[in-house]
């Protein structure tokens, strides 16, 4: 048999391209050189066709002038924002090539219908009474797609990009497990034993003991010889159980979701360090404009270290307008920060080093890449600046117990460390704890409309109190 040629196309009989503005089903044609006799006795190849079980807008699939024939450039641009369909394509193509290898090794030339049925079983499992059981991974894919659509049209409250991101992370974990084990997880067979097998496999992947090449995970899989910390794995467990509770409305589950032993206990993993004021000053003073990655790490360090903002708030800050308060002898800039993790919001005054950065970006927050990328950039910057104080890292791991390491600061710095940095440096300047808390741990926003009006006034009062305290500090960094 020949190497299978895979062609994607849209299932639409509408010839009018102007009317093709709704999502259409993606079909797949697989041609592997199987030949049949034609009407005139001449041989011809006979492909088979299957549905990808995915929908897409024609404009995201191909060009209008080409009647929306599959265009890799157009689809690649779409996949940067939503790679769910690309993931399905990856699994389909892997399954086709695995079957090809089986047929070639065993010198089998399957009929198109046989190849098609074998492909369906490999992708979706055996059918019972004409019904294909939905896999856990496909449920997550559908959840991502549904939430992305609702977020786009603001149809459903409570959905955030952060929530969708957690589902994407879970989808990659499920993909990696299935690639590593060739085991497709289903609701009807996902019991307590398989639950812990799942986490053990993921832990071995993270340790580097199992190598996985996931075509749907563009960022290289990180590894750590000690595996997951208990706290990190606990977050992933909660995320999976949240998805299973959602699925319970549609699927029969055998796993007891109320079993508290399914979630690891909290542990006291900790980093015993923060970025000192002198280190922040070194970052501010050093010109790294020759390197794009280190420059954005520098800007991240300054803004996060002097606002206490979490990564998600920093990431969203580019969409916020910088405001100015100029009354009662005060003159300062501030940003309205909405903190999705705690469902709170706060006005954060912007210090002079931050204002200098904003001037280079047309008065806006700079754009930052995803968390993992900025963490790598920060490590490169700190190593370049020789911020190499030896610090103690204590981590309670899932499988190796408590691990204590002493490492240079540049090797473990991450975006998360700057909230602690903000708090610690101000505390050393004897800024009252309540004033710092007003910025780092604002009160939850009240829901009724009138309360929101008063809450905004209250946030401004707290911002003024913060500026008043900062003005008492003698420092080249802490000034407006």
Secondary structure, DSSP 8 states (H G I E B T S, - for coil): ----EEEEEE------GGG--SEEEEEEEEE---EEE-TTS-EEE--EEEEEEEEEEGGGTB-GGGTT-B-HHHHHHHHTT--HHHHHHHHHHHHHHHHHHHHHHTT----HHHHHHHHHHHHH---BTTB---BHHHHHHHHHHHHHHHHHHT-STT--HHHHHHHHHHHHHHHHHHHHH----BGGG--HHHHHHHHHHHHHHHHTSS----TT--S-----TT--BHHHHHHHHHHHHHHHHHHTTTS---S-TT-GGGS------EE-----HHHHHHHHHS--TT-HHHHHHHHHHHHHHTT---HHHHHHGGGS--EEE--TT--EEEEEEEETTTTEEEEEE--HHHHHHHHTTTTS------HHHHHHHHHHHHHHTT---EEEEEEEBSSS-EEEEEEEHHHH--TTHHHHHHHHHHHHTT--HHHHHHHHS--B---SHHHHHHHHHHHHHHHHHHHHHHTT---SSS--
